[in-house]
Amino acid sequence: MPAIDADLQAAYLYSFPYYEMARTRYLMLDFPLNPQRGEVNTLLHRRSLADHRTRGVTTPNNDTLYSVAWLDLDAGPLALTLPRVAGRYWSLQFMDASSGTAALLGSRLDGQGGFELWVMRDGDPRQPPAGVRVLRLPTRDVWMLARFGLDSAADLQAVHALQDAMRLQPVVSGAAPAAPRAPQRALGSPEDGSNYLAVVNDMLARNGVPAAEKAMVAGWSTLGIGMTAPSAEQASRWDAGLPALNAALRETGGISAAATTARGWSYPDAAIGTYGGNHALRARVALGGLAALPPQEALYLSATSDNNGEPLHGQHRYRLRLPAEGIDAAAFWSLTMYQVEPDGRLFFVDNPIARYAVGDRTRGLSKGANGAIELVVQPQPPAEPAKQANWLPSPQGPFRLILRAYGPSVALAQGQAPLPVIEKLP
């Protein structure tokens, strides 16, 4: 791999999340091959749990149903109505144009919900009526992601009713929102320098650069960042640099970008979801875990190797022992299998039993005398019938396990609670 230009890499790590947000929005709203594409400022409800065909966002979960909306706050506030959500996990995450969590509501902080909310951009002078909450966000483009927990497929109808009771509408009539510049490589990493600059600069122009970052971004004008019309030479520099930059990001990308490790599991950086000035972390998560929640809401632990430190791969069989007491989480927990794609993104594994994860709501798992669960992790079904109930299918190639804990305990967050043990079998 050729040496990476340090200035180009710094600009790339800063700008890549803007590109990825534009790419994700394009896939959901404008990509011609998406039969479920929606419109801006309109709720789009996912009626079934994600499966191996879910490719819009890397590292999808199989725990919640989503309701999403891509907001354009340029024309004024949007009124959002959320029904009362009783007896289940829910959250509303609002991500700014750089992919950071600008606001987070949910059962952990807001109980059962049931309110009307005005969503508006900072600086909008309008005030909501009495009794209406207001949420002021820093950018024009916002991705709103609602999550509703459910116990099983039998619970789908109840969550559908909650989704149907949600409302999103403009407070005032305004000009039709204009879509951001579309990425040319919608399904892969950016490689075209001219298009990459066009998408990133359009996002920066639409949303503005935070005051604390203006001097830094201005310093990258020689690279074409922040420019209305980058030169051909600047685009060529990105043409030459993007393959190596993409490859380097793939090597470190994901919500598994660890701050610490505990018993083979990587703990995420505490800044995940908010990021602050940690542009490298934000870029890694944008590639391998876009829309990750902050750790206090949901803790994402990742395993890429077994208990001996050897990489996880489908050519091997594994036994995964879950603690008898389960995982210490107030809402729920899940353990999800992902195949690692060539571009570094993570998706579910196609398998004959349509099982992509196990957790505290999974029915039919066989337990030992002490209540512990031993999972069989391999591409093919176990030969022994007694073990088939506890099979977690893996891909033929490299894979990653993500342990999610919604409402993690302090002990779990600090690496002091029991965790699953992954053992390679002969």
Secondary structure, DSSP 8 states (H G I E B T S, - for coil): -----HHHHHHHHHHHHHHHHHHHHHHHHT-TT-TT---TTS-EE--S---TT--SSSS--SSEEEEEEEEEGGG--EEEEEEE--SS-EEEEEE-TTS-EEEEEEHHHHTTEEEEEEEEETT------TT-EEEEESSSEEEEEEEEE-SSGGGHHHHHHHHHH-EEEESS-----------S-TTS----HHHHHHHHHHHHHHH---GGGHHHHHTTGGGTTT-SS--HHHHHHHHHHHHHHHHHHHHH-STT-EEEEETTEEEE-TTTTT-TT-HHHHHHHHHH-TT---TTTEEEEEE-B-TTS-B-BTTSEEEEEE-TT---EEEEEEEEEEEE-TTS-EE----TT---EEETT--S----TTS-EEEEEESS--SSGGGGGGEEE--SSBEEEEEEEEEE-HHHHTT-S---EEEEE-
